Amino acid sequence: MIATAIWGVAMRGMLAGLWTVPGDYAHLRHAHSHGGVYLVVFPLCVLAWRHLGVPSVGRRTMVWYYAAGAASIVTFSLAGYSVFSIVASTIVAGGWLLAAYRGRSVLEQQGALRLMPVAFVIVTAFIPPIAIFTRRNPAMATMLVHSFLATLFLLIALPAALRRIGAVPLDARIYAPSALMAAAYLGAWPVAIASAGLLGVAALLSWTLLRSPIERVHRLAFLGFVAGSVALVVFGPVSHNTTIGGLHYLLLGPLFMALAPTYGVMAWCIFAAAATMGASLVGFSWLGPSLAHTIASAAGVAWAVFATIGLVRAWRATTEQAEPAVHGASAVP
């Protein structure tokens, strides 16, 4: 997580003209985005699933998963979508599918958490076309990446995050099609009819937050995403900066704060840093490249410090409070 955050700060600083970073920018961008997904989002979800009693991948599996994830970051930074990057990503995808198989019992549960196994199959299916279009049609590859990230965040991470902090479950029957349409709108299919999906996600999330006995800072963080989603549809259009800014805010703010539960002053600090970064990226055209990237870089440094403290506290709390049965399930390789 720290390495991914530092990577992002270094890139933003380079774009702001504060310093230089060796290597090809496109390759570094691929390394950063894959690092965020492979080594931040998935491990945080595993942490939440263990707390919720959902069977998932064990510690020995996570060892080779981390090794493959780290290898992919190195290979992406050096050569982009090379054979080595694809091999490492394939191993990572194997970890995802194993998690989907191990956690298949959630299919019997109520709420959007039950979408996890099928959602992993969907996001894994994005990987081959992204790799193909990266060289043949970079613009299409970028749009597919946005849909890939949105699907991962909305269908896998967000339901787990809400349940982790004790929120009322989302209705999977309505949420699933809404989230899929929203993911399409934010990336591969940015048309007016697909925007209904993003509005649907915002409406369902708002209803859930208002009925849930959760901390004020968590409620405000998720409502920030709701407000941004509605604003994007109303004022639009979807652009690279608005999508990237929104996804950065969603991951670094409400999702991180819920998947690795943080409270009190530290939670407010993480919220502020994530909101600042997201706003600077969304407001790129108004702030200008230099100022926008400078603000995003500074916010990234602050977030990395606060998040590290919050993650250590959450990990300790999970280790101390986990039930024996959950420990037994997580010990399976």
HELIX and SHEET records of a PDB file:
HELIX    1   1 ILE A    2  LEU A   15  1                                  14    
HELIX    2   2 TYR A   25  GLY A   36  1                                  12    
HELIX    3   3 VAL A   37  VAL A   41  3                                   5    
HELIX    4   4 PHE A   42  LEU A   52  1                                  11    
HELIX    5   5 ARG A   59  ALA A   79  1                                  21    
HELIX    6   6 VAL A   83  ARG A  102  1                                  20    
HELIX    7   7 ARG A  104  GLU A  108  5                                   5    
HELIX    8   8 ALA A  112  LEU A  115  5                                   4    
HELIX    9   9 MET A  116  ARG A  136  1                                  21    
HELIX   10  10 PRO A  138  THR A  151  1                                  14    
HELIX   11  11 LEU A  152  ALA A  157  3                                   6    
HELIX   12  12 LEU A  158  ARG A  164  1                                   7    
HELIX   13  13 ALA A  172  TYR A  185  1                                  14    
HELIX   14  14 ALA A  192  ALA A  194  5                                   3    
HELIX   15  15 SER A  195  ARG A  211  1                                  17    
HELIX   16  16 ARG A  216  PHE A  235  1                                  20    
HELIX   17  17 HIS A  240  LEU A  250  1                                  11    
HELIX   18  18 LEU A  251  LEU A  255  3                                   5    
HELIX   19  19 PHE A  256  LEU A  259  1                                   4    
HELIX   20  20 GLY A  264  VAL A  282  1                                  19    
HELIX   21  21 PHE A  284  LEU A  287  1                                   4    
HELIX   22  22 PRO A  289  GLN A  321  1                                  33    
HELIX   23  23 PRO A  324  SER A  330  1                                   7    
END                                                                             
